[in-house]
Amino acid sequence: MSLQGDLSSPQNYPLYIRSVPTENELKFHYTVHTSLDVVDEKISAMGKALVDQRELYLGLLYPTEDYKVYGYVTNSKVKFVMVVDSSNTALRDNEIRSMFRKLHNSYTDIMCNPSITRGQDPFQAFDTMVNSMMMQVC
């Protein structure tokens, strides 16, 4: 089973990418970057309804032969993308939604932490949380 996640800025450049296993990392990077365009299309199609409902989970962006790609966008337009092996039937929509909420909460905690000093990696705690989440799924 493979799982890959991405955290992208509002300008669509990656802030954080993590994949397990790492052997097809380039393919995952390509999948994530192409999925960011789909996220933008979905956001513009939903438009005001997305803001009114406060629904941040975008659901299944698109399936491929090998993977299912899911998306989530924050109010500040930070995008989360999750790529899951399509043979994994254990992960349902509710579990994916819950994982995105957990990622969002962790990201918010890190960005709002005033005790992080210059030169310190703010994503170290986030990486620990992501690793534990990915190991539970894999």
Beta strands, then each sheet from edge to edge (+ up, - down):
strand 1: 3-8
strand 2: 14-20
strand 3: 57-63
strand 4: 67-73
strand 5: 79-85
sheet 1: 2+ 1- 5+ 4- 3+
end
